[in-house]
Amino acid sequence: MTMSDTAPELAVRRAPRQPRQQTAYAAVSAEVQAMGLMRRRYGLYWTKMVLAVVVLAALVTTHVLLGDTWWQLLLAAALAVVLTQVSFLAHDAAHRQIFKSGAWNDWTSIILANGLAGMSVGWWTNKHTKHHGNPNTAGKDPDIDSGVLAFTPEQGLQAKAKGGVRGWFAARQGYAFFPLLLLEGLNLHAQGLKLVFGRRPMKRRWVEGSLIIGRLGAYVALVFFVLSPGKAFAFLGVQLGLYGLYMGASFAPNHKGMAIIAPGTTIDFLRRQVMTSRNIRGGRFMDFALGGLNYQVEHHLFPSMPRPNLRRAQPVVKAYCEKNGIHYTETGLFTSYRIVVRYLNKVGLGARDPFDCPLVQATRPRTVVG
């Protein structure tokens, strides 16, 4: 395994800011701009969106024509895959990747996320914006907030101190991570409904609420109209379970097991984004399967860059990082999953350094400066 396969040291420590680092992002950004990689890809995105609607319409038609049969479970699995791809498109629109117009992007993300996928883009955008601003930063990144799982050594120590079932589970939580993702699809719908019916301020509450309720209601009604109750519940279970698993398995490799930045740490934008993110190898198939999230480093540096252009930006970013001694992480998909499971298990044990193993010790830098 090479240096690019492993994560840098977990805790990013304070260090004096170096003047040359002030221009790090500007230098990479200028080269990317000169290559035209921020230009919109209208033809490609319109094709993807039209195809998504056509495929969804075909799946609905097939569902009705197929009737009350267990073969419908295969259709449920196909629907989970298509809805995940729709969610990737909603993610792109929310990041202003599709259109120059902010309003066009906003409404596209609402139609795709709320109207087709049944989840609230308002809830997701609020959470995801905080994540992008402070990836893997303790106390600021909602993606590493303590909940069912412990994501930081401090959370692991707290779980260990509680003992009992909580401590026992935390020590083995890595093995439970992917099975728990089977519930993520249900959680995404629930969080959207919770926001819509809650008291927290929310833009376009009635629009989002109407689309989510209409979509979820029509979907459940159609499934139970076509299928007997037992088959209907099985259909919903397969679709929601695989949707959550696919979504979670696409986002999980990106930051889990990467550097955790301590509160108050000063580190420049480029290093903050690069050293907390992990890319996934795999070529164009992986580009499609992960919705461009396999270029997580480049996506975090240029969140509004159209997804198809991330592949071309990677060599520029990678070369700059290698030239300036910035740790750039890239690995295979299943290797990333092993890293995530190992990391979560060690954090759950309360380990101060979850990557204290020869494999990582031999290759990682000992101090991150910024």
C-alpha positions as CSV (number, residue, x, y, z in Angstrom):
1,M,0.0,0.0,0.0
2,T,1.3,3.4,-0.9
3,M,1.1,6.7,0.9
4,S,-2.0,7.7,-1.1
5,D,-3.9,4.7,0.3
6,T,-3.8,5.8,3.9
7,A,-5.1,8.6,6.0
8,P,-3.0,11.3,7.7
9,E,-2.8,11.5,11.4
10,L,-6.2,11.7,13.1
11,A,-5.7,14.9,15.1
12,V,-4.6,18.0,13.3
13,R,-2.5,20.1,15.7
14,R,-1.9,23.8,15.9
15,A,1.1,25.2,14.0
16,P,2.1,28.6,12.8
17,R,0.5,29.6,9.6
18,Q,3.0,29.8,6.7
19,P,2.6,32.8,4.3
20,R,3.1,30.6,1.2
21,Q,0.0,28.6,2.1
22,Q,-2.2,31.7,1.7
23,T,-2.0,31.3,-2.1
24,A,-2.3,27.5,-2.2
25,Y,-6.0,27.4,-3.2
26,A,-5.6,30.4,-5.5
27,A,-2.9,28.7,-7.5
28,V,-4.9,25.5,-8.0
29,S,-8.1,27.5,-8.7
30,A,-6.4,29.6,-11.3
31,E,-5.2,26.6,-13.2
32,V,-8.6,24.9,-13.0
33,Q,-10.4,28.1,-14.3
34,A,-7.9,28.4,-17.2
35,M,-8.8,24.8,-18.2
36,G,-12.5,25.8,-18.4
37,L,-13.5,23.2,-15.8
38,M,-16.1,25.4,-14.2
39,R,-18.1,25.7,-17.4
40,R,-21.6,24.2,-17.2
41,R,-22.4,20.8,-18.9
42,Y,-25.9,21.5,-20.0
43,G,-26.2,18.8,-22.6
44,L,-25.0,16.0,-20.3
45,Y,-27.1,17.1,-17.3
46,W,-30.3,17.5,-19.4
47,T,-29.7,14.0,-20.8
48,K,-29.3,12.6,-17.3
49,M,-32.4,14.3,-15.9
50,V,-34.6,13.3,-18.9
51,L,-33.4,9.7,-18.7
52,A,-34.0,9.6,-15.0
53,V,-37.7,10.6,-15.5
54,V,-38.1,8.2,-18.4
55,V,-36.7,5.3,-16.4
56,L,-38.8,6.1,-13.4
57,A,-41.9,6.2,-15.6
58,A,-40.9,2.8,-17.1
59,L,-40.5,1.3,-13.6
60,V,-43.9,2.6,-12.5
61,T,-45.5,1.2,-15.6
62,T,-43.8,-2.1,-15.1
63,H,-44.9,-2.2,-11.5
64,V,-48.6,-1.8,-12.5
65,L,-48.4,-4.3,-15.4
66,L,-46.5,-6.9,-13.4
67,G,-49.2,-7.2,-10.8
68,D,-49.2,-9.0,-7.5
69,T,-46.1,-11.1,-7.6
70,W,-42.9,-11.6,-5.7
71,W,-40.9,-10.7,-8.8
72,Q,-41.8,-7.1,-7.8
73,L,-38.9,-7.3,-5.3
74,L,-36.5,-7.1,-8.2
75,L,-38.3,-4.0,-9.4
76,A,-37.9,-2.6,-5.8
77,A,-34.1,-3.1,-6.0
78,A,-34.0,-1.4,-9.4
79,L,-36.0,1.5,-8.1
80,A,-33.6,1.9,-5.2
81,V,-30.7,2.3,-7.6
82,V,-32.5,4.8,-9.8
83,L,-33.7,6.9,-6.9
84,T,-30.1,7.0,-5.6
85,Q,-29.0,8.3,-9.0
86,V,-31.8,10.9,-8.9
87,S,-30.5,11.9,-5.4
88,F,-27.0,12.4,-6.9
89,L,-28.5,14.8,-9.5
90,A,-30.3,16.7,-6.7
91,H,-26.9,16.9,-4.9
92,D,-25.3,18.4,-8.0
93,A,-28.2,20.9,-8.4
94,A,-28.0,21.9,-4.8
95,H,-24.3,22.6,-5.3
96,R,-25.0,24.9,-8.3
97,Q,-23.3,22.4,-10.6
98,I,-26.0,22.2,-13.3
99,F,-27.1,25.8,-14.1
100,K,-25.6,29.2,-13.8
101,S,-28.8,30.5,-12.3
102,G,-29.2,29.9,-8.6
103,A,-33.0,29.8,-8.9
104,W,-32.8,27.1,-11.6
105,N,-30.5,25.1,-9.5
106,D,-32.8,25.5,-6.4
107,W,-35.9,24.5,-8.2
108,T,-34.2,21.6,-9.9
109,S,-32.9,20.2,-6.6
110,I,-36.4,20.6,-5.0
111,I,-38.1,18.8,-7.9
112,L,-35.5,16.0,-7.9
113,A,-35.1,15.5,-4.2
114,N,-38.6,16.3,-2.8
115,G,-40.7,15.4,-5.8
116,L,-38.9,12.3,-7.1
117,A,-36.8,11.0,-4.3
118,G,-39.1,12.0,-1.4
119,M,-36.5,13.7,0.8
120,S,-36.2,17.3,1.9
121,V,-33.6,19.3,0.0
122,G,-33.9,22.0,2.7
123,W,-32.9,19.7,5.5
124,W,-30.1,18.1,3.4
125,T,-28.7,21.5,2.2
126,N,-28.5,22.9,5.8
127,K,-26.7,19.9,7.0
128,H,-24.4,19.5,4.0
129,T,-23.4,23.2,3.9
130,K,-22.1,22.9,7.5
131,H,-20.2,19.7,6.5
132,H,-18.5,21.4,3.5
133,G,-17.5,24.4,5.6
134,N,-15.9,22.3,8.3
135,P,-15.3,18.7,7.1
136,N,-14.4,16.4,10.0
137,T,-14.1,19.3,12.4
138,A,-15.2,18.3,15.9
139,G,-18.2,20.2,17.1
140,K,-18.9,21.7,13.7
141,D,-19.4,18.9,11.1
142,P,-22.8,17.4,11.6
143,D,-21.7,14.3,9.8
144,I,-19.5,13.3,12.8
145,D,-22.0,14.3,15.5
146,S,-22.4,11.8,18.3
147,G,-25.5,9.6,17.9
148,V,-25.9,5.9,17.4
149,L,-22.2,5.7,16.4
150,A,-19.1,7.3,17.9
151,F,-17.0,9.0,15.2
152,T,-14.3,10.7,17.3
153,P,-12.0,9.3,20.0
154,E,-13.8,11.6,22.6
155,Q,-17.2,10.1,21.6
156,G,-15.6,6.6,21.9
157,L,-14.3,7.3,25.3
158,Q,-17.7,8.6,26.5
159,A,-19.4,5.4,25.2
160,K,-16.7,3.3,26.8
161,A,-17.2,5.1,30.1
162,K,-20.9,4.4,30.1
163,G,-20.2,0.7,29.8
164,G,-23.1,-1.8,29.5
165,V,-24.8,-2.3,26.1
166,R,-23.6,1.1,24.9
167,G,-20.0,0.4,25.6
168,W,-20.3,-3.2,24.2
169,F,-21.9,-1.9,21.0
170,A,-19.3,0.9,20.5
171,A,-16.4,-1.5,20.6
172,R,-18.0,-3.4,17.7
173,Q,-19.8,-0.5,15.9
174,G,-17.7,-0.8,12.8
175,Y,-19.3,-4.1,12.0
176,A,-22.8,-2.6,12.5
177,F,-22.2,0.4,10.3
178,F,-23.3,-1.1,7.0
179,P,-26.2,-3.0,8.3
180,L,-27.4,0.2,10.0
181,L,-27.4,1.9,6.5
182,L,-30.3,-0.3,5.6
183,L,-32.3,2.1,7.8
184,E,-30.9,5.3,6.3
185,G,-33.5,5.5,3.5
186,L,-36.3,5.6,6.1
187,N,-34.3,8.1,8.2
188,L,-33.9,10.5,5.2
189,H,-37.6,10.5,4.6
190,A,-38.3,10.9,8.4
191,Q,-35.9,13.9,8.7
192,G,-37.6,15.7,5.9
193,L,-41.0,15.2,7.4
194,K,-39.7,16.3,10.8
195,L,-38.4,19.5,9.4
196,V,-41.5,20.2,7.4
197,F,-43.8,19.7,10.3
198,G,-41.4,21.2,12.9
199,R,-41.0,24.8,14.1
200,R,-37.5,25.4,12.8
201,P,-37.3,28.2,10.1
202,M,-37.4,26.7,6.6
203,K,-37.5,28.3,3.2
204,R,-40.3,27.1,0.9
205,R,-41.9,25.0,3.7
206,W,-45.2,24.6,1.8
207,V,-43.6,23.8,-1.5
208,E,-41.2,21.2,0.0
209,G,-43.9,19.8,2.3
210,S,-46.4,19.5,-0.5
211,L,-44.0,17.7,-2.8
212,I,-42.7,15.3,-0.1
213,I,-46.2,14.4,1.2
214,G,-47.6,14.1,-2.3
215,R,-44.7,11.9,-3.4
216,L,-44.6,9.6,-0.4
217,G,-48.4,9.3,-0.3
218,A,-48.8,8.5,-3.9
219,Y,-45.9,6.0,-3.8
220,V,-47.3,4.1,-0.8
221,A,-50.8,4.1,-2.2
222,L,-49.6,2.7,-5.6
223,V,-47.6,-0.1,-4.0
224,F,-50.5,-1.2,-1.8
225,F,-53.0,-0.8,-4.7
226,V,-50.9,-3.2,-6.9
227,L,-49.6,-5.6,-4.2
228,S,-51.1,-7.6,-1.4
229,P,-50.2,-6.3,2.1
230,G,-47.4,-8.8,2.7
231,K,-45.8,-8.2,-0.7
232,A,-46.3,-4.4,-0.4
233,F,-44.4,-4.3,2.9
234,A,-41.6,-6.5,1.5
235,F,-41.4,-4.2,-1.6
236,L,-41.1,-1.1,0.6
237,G,-38.6,-2.8,2.8
238,V,-36.3,-3.8,-0.1
239,Q,-36.6,-0.4,-1.8
240,L,-36.0,1.7,1.3
241,G,-33.3,-0.7,2.6
242,L,-31.2,-0.8,-0.6
243,Y,-31.7,3.0,-1.2
244,G,-30.3,3.7,2.2
245,L,-27.5,1.2,1.8
246,Y,-26.5,2.6,-1.6
247,M,-26.6,6.2,-0.5
248,G,-24.7,5.5,2.7
249,A,-22.1,3.3,0.9
250,S,-21.5,6.1,-1.6
251,F,-20.9,8.8,1.1
252,A,-19.2,6.6,3.7
253,P,-15.8,6.3,2.0
254,N,-15.4,10.0,1.6
255,H,-14.4,11.2,5.1
256,K,-14.8,8.4,7.7
257,G,-11.3,7.4,9.0
258,M,-9.7,10.6,7.7
259,A,-8.1,13.4,9.8
260,I,-10.3,14.8,12.6
261,I,-9.6,18.6,13.1
262,A,-9.7,19.7,16.7
263,P,-11.9,22.8,17.5
264,G,-10.0,26.1,17.1
265,T,-7.3,24.6,14.9
266,T,-6.0,27.0,12.2
267,I,-5.5,25.4,8.9
268,D,-5.8,26.8,5.4
269,F,-8.7,26.0,3.1
270,L,-6.9,23.7,0.7
271,R,-5.3,21.5,3.4
272,R,-8.5,21.4,5.4
273,Q,-10.4,20.0,2.4
274,V,-7.7,17.7,1.0
275,M,-6.5,16.1,4.2
276,T,-10.0,15.3,5.5
277,S,-11.2,13.8,2.2
278,R,-10.6,10.5,0.4
279,N,-10.9,9.7,-3.3
280,I,-11.9,6.3,-4.7
281,R,-10.3,4.7,-7.7
282,G,-12.2,2.8,-10.3
283,G,-12.5,4.7,-13.6
284,R,-15.7,5.7,-15.3
285,F,-17.8,2.9,-13.8
286,M,-17.0,4.3,-10.4
287,D,-17.8,7.8,-11.6
288,F,-21.3,6.6,-12.5
289,A,-21.8,4.3,-9.5
290,L,-20.8,6.9,-6.9
291,G,-22.3,9.9,-8.7
292,G,-18.9,11.7,-8.9
293,L,-18.4,11.4,-5.1
294,N,-15.4,9.3,-5.8
295,Y,-13.6,12.6,-6.6
296,Q,-14.3,13.8,-3.0
297,V,-11.1,15.9,-2.8
298,E,-11.8,17.9,-5.9
299,H,-15.5,18.2,-5.1
300,H,-14.7,19.7,-1.7
301,L,-12.2,22.2,-3.3
302,F,-14.7,23.1,-6.1
303,P,-18.2,22.2,-4.9
304,S,-19.9,24.0,-7.9
305,M,-17.7,22.3,-10.5
306,P,-19.9,20.1,-12.8
307,R,-19.5,16.5,-11.8
308,P,-18.1,15.4,-15.3
309,N,-15.2,17.9,-14.9
310,L,-14.0,16.5,-11.6
311,R,-12.0,13.8,-13.4
312,R,-10.0,16.3,-15.4
313,A,-9.4,18.5,-12.3
314,Q,-7.9,15.5,-10.3
315,P,-4.5,15.5,-12.0
316,V,-4.1,19.2,-11.3
317,V,-4.9,18.9,-7.6
318,K,-3.0,15.8,-7.1
319,A,0.2,17.2,-8.8
320,Y,0.0,20.4,-6.7
321,C,-0.4,18.3,-3.5
322,E,2.6,16.1,-4.3
323,K,4.7,19.1,-5.2
324,N,3.9,20.8,-1.9
325,G,4.0,17.8,0.4
326,I,0.2,17.8,1.1
327,H,-1.2,14.4,1.9
328,Y,-3.6,13.3,-0.9
329,T,-5.5,10.1,-0.1
330,E,-6.8,7.8,-2.9
331,T,-7.7,4.2,-2.5
332,G,-10.0,1.4,-3.8
333,L,-13.7,1.2,-2.8
334,F,-13.5,-2.0,-0.7
335,T,-10.2,-0.9,0.9
336,S,-12.0,2.3,2.0
337,Y,-14.8,0.2,3.5
338,R,-12.2,-1.8,5.5
339,I,-10.7,1.4,6.7
340,V,-14.1,2.7,7.8
341,V,-14.9,-0.5,9.7
342,R,-11.5,-0.6,11.4
343,Y,-11.6,3.1,12.3
344,L,-15.1,2.9,13.9
345,N,-14.2,-0.2,15.9
346,K,-11.0,1.4,17.3
347,V,-12.8,4.7,18.0
348,G,-15.5,2.8,19.8
349,L,-12.8,1.3,22.0
350,G,-11.8,4.8,23.0
351,A,-8.5,4.6,21.2
352,R,-6.9,8.1,21.1
353,D,-5.3,7.2,17.7
354,P,-7.5,4.7,15.8
355,F,-4.8,4.4,13.1
356,D,-2.0,3.2,15.4
357,C,-1.0,0.3,13.3
358,P,2.2,-0.5,11.2
359,L,0.4,-0.1,7.9
360,V,-0.4,3.5,8.6
361,Q,2.6,4.3,10.8
362,A,4.9,3.5,8.0
363,T,3.4,6.0,5.5
364,R,1.6,8.9,7.2
365,P,3.0,12.3,8.1
366,R,3.1,12.8,11.9
367,T,2.0,16.4,12.0
368,V,-0.4,18.4,9.9
369,V,0.4,22.1,9.7
370,G,-1.6,25.0,8.4
